[in-house]
Amino acid sequence: MSLDAMDWVWTRSTSKGNARTVLLAIADKCPDERCVAYAGTAMLMQRANASRSSVRAVVDALLASGELKIVEGAKGPRGETVYHLPYAVGHTLSRSDESWLDGVRIRPGSDSGPGQDPAPGGSESGPAGGQDVVPGGTESDPQNASNARERKEQQQSHAPARAASAVVEQLQPLVDALAAAGVAVRWSLGLGEQRDAHRLVERHGVAALVDLAAHRTAPGDAPKSARYWLKVWSDLDRPAPPSPAPAGNVVPFRGRSAPAAASNRQNLLAALGNIESRENA
């Protein structure tokens, strides 16, 4: 779970500064003991409060250190990179670090209203008050609800790709090749459209379709629908446009045809001359 992964970053990681913050942000999104999570550059920029170039630089440094790895061929639901914290696998948060939670109770409502006696050292709602509040807020807080949604998406994104994709078996090589090329696709084709896609695969091959999609996809692009790519691939069936005809004022180059015509004319005149001389003899 994320607490174990985050505890490993706090206690065992050698990262510093922005690199440590970025690693903590990724660890916070790990849904289980595999310590695998997806994270987009925009999210890491927001959590680290750093520029895009700084985030990319620290991610490269973490990859070089071995504390962070990229899961090849895997993408998040919006095309995010999937990361793995290999050294955090198997690390567990010490029970002594959690024991302070045993006696904590969350009081409903607020004791800081008018007429309430302030607790020693300040009001109960203040920083020095005696109100028992779990750091991070209750489960109904917007931030915690957002984290819960993110963890749910993480768990769903790690499900087997074949179970999640509603495509026929004949299209699976195309699905796998597109994922390997980094082209994220939302597969939502009907059976008739899948049949059209399979015909294109048989006619042009998987490599041609993947190459065309890869040339039209930039890093960080949001996943496009399979219906969009079906229209793009259909262009492969269109014949190439004919070459333009020469302009009307261009005289074709005759090469050696003119001398050949003159030679034929001379031969014809000579033959006629021989016939005429025989008739006169």
Secondary structure, DSSP 8 states (H G I E B T S, - for coil): -HHHHHHHHHHT----HHHHHHHHHHHHT--STT-EEEE-HHHHHHHHT--HHHHHHHHHHHHHHTS-EEEEEEE-TTS-EEEE-GGGTT----HHHHGGGTT----SS-S-STT----TTS-TTSTTS-----TT--TTSHHHHHHHHHHHHHHHHTS-HHHH----GGGHHHHHHHHHTT--EE----HHHHHHHHHHHHHH-HHHHHHHHHHT--TT---EEHHHHHHHHHGGGS---------TT-----TTHHHHHHHHHHHHHHHHHHHHHHHH-
